């Protein structure tokens, strides 16, 4: 069994060495970059990372009240935002304005992303009127 800490039984290492042809797999599998961080201010450390925020399953106000603009501002450093409604939860449909709620939030995401140069994707079924563009 391969553990997160790299402490693998020698018999497993031998089997994997045989499977991969050498022991180089271990260094690649357990490669660590302590400077790689989503919140690192040093752009050189994560310049090849694509930062994506997936806000799927965003709940309606009858479940939890949230400041959506505050959330967008908090993730404004990302390269792409994926937005979608909560599915498979009967409480969503109990919120009478759930379609309007998701339509408005979708438009907010689109406007925010377009004004900040962020790619976006509005998941199918989130908007119940005109389809959102995918950038």
C-alpha positions in Angstrom: 0.0 0.0 0.0 1.2 3.5 -0.9 1.0 5.9 2.0 1.1 9.7 1.9 4.2 9.8 4.1 6.4 7.7 1.8 6.9 4.9 4.3 6.2 1.9 2.2 6.9 -1.7 3.0 10.1 -2.9 1.2 8.2 -5.7 -0.5 5.8 -3.2 -2.1 8.8 -1.0 -3.2 10.4 -4.0 -4.8 7.2 -4.9 -6.6 6.7 -1.3 -7.8 10.4 -1.1 -8.9 9.9 -4.2 -10.9 6.7 -2.8 -12.4 8.1 0.6 -13.3 11.6 -0.7 -14.2 13.5 1.3 -11.6 13.1 3.1 -8.4 12.7 6.6 -10.0 8.9 6.4 -9.5 9.4 7.0 -5.8 11.0 10.4 -6.1 8.4 11.5 -8.7 5.5 10.2 -6.7 6.6 11.8 -3.4 8.1 14.9 -4.9 7.5 17.9 -2.6 7.7 21.5 -3.4 7.3 23.4 -0.1 7.1 26.7 -1.9 4.1 25.7 -4.0 1.1 27.2 -2.4 -2.2 28.5 -3.6 -1.8 31.6 -1.4 1.9 32.2 -2.0 2.6 35.8 -3.0 5.7 34.8 -5.0 4.3 34.4 -8.5 7.4 32.5 -9.7 6.5 29.7 -7.3 3.2 28.9 -8.8 3.2 30.6 -12.3 2.5 27.3 -14.0 -0.5 26.5 -11.8 -4.0 27.1 -13.1 -6.1 28.3 -10.2 -9.8 27.3 -10.5 -12.6 27.8 -8.1 -15.6 25.5 -8.4 -18.6 27.0 -6.7 -20.9 24.1 -7.6 -23.5 23.2 -5.1 -24.0 26.9 -4.2 -26.9 26.9 -1.7 -30.0 29.1 -1.7 -30.6 31.7 1.1 -33.1 29.4 2.8 -30.1 27.1 3.6 -27.5 29.7 4.3 -27.2 33.5 3.8 -23.9 34.5 2.1 -22.5 37.6 0.5 -21.8 36.3 -3.0 -19.9 39.5 -4.1 -17.6 39.0 -1.0 -17.0 35.4 -2.1 -16.1 36.5 -5.7 -13.8 39.2 -4.4 -12.1 36.6 -2.2 -11.4 34.3 -5.1 -10.5 37.1 -7.6 -6.9 35.7 -7.9 -8.1 32.6 -9.8 -7.8 31.9 -13.5 -11.3 30.3 -13.8 -14.6 30.2 -11.9 -17.0 27.3 -12.4 -20.5 28.1 -11.0 -23.4 25.8 -10.5 -26.6 25.4 -8.6 -27.2 22.9 -5.8 -28.7 19.7 -7.1 -30.2 16.8 -5.3 -31.4 18.8 -2.3 -35.2 19.2 -1.9 -34.6 22.4 0.2 -33.5 24.2 -2.9 -36.9 23.8 -4.6 -38.6 25.0 -1.4 -37.0 28.4 -1.9 -39.6 29.8 -4.2 -37.3 32.2 -6.1 -34.5 29.6 -6.7 -34.6 29.9 -10.5 -34.3 33.7 -10.3 -31.7 33.4 -7.6 -29.4 31.2 -9.8 -30.1 33.3 -12.9 -29.0 36.4 -11.0 -25.9 34.8 -9.5 -25.0 33.4 -12.9 -25.1 36.9 -14.4 -23.1 38.2 -11.4 -20.4 35.6 -12.1 -20.3 36.4 -15.8 -20.0 40.2 -15.2 -17.4 39.7 -12.5 -15.3 37.4 -14.6 -15.5 39.6 -17.7 -14.6 42.7 -15.8 -11.6 40.9 -14.1 -10.3 38.9 -17.0 -11.2 35.6 -15.4 -12.5 32.6 -17.4 -15.8 31.1 -16.3 -18.2 28.3 -16.9 -21.8 28.3 -15.9 -22.9 24.6 -15.4 -25.8 23.3 -17.4 -29.1 23.8 -15.6 -27.9 26.7 -13.5 -29.4 29.3 -15.7 -33.0 28.8 -16.8 -33.1 31.6 -19.4 -30.5 32.3 -22.2 -27.4 30.1 -22.1 -24.3 31.7 -20.6 -21.3 32.0 -22.8 -18.4 29.8 -22.0 -15.0 31.4 -22.1 
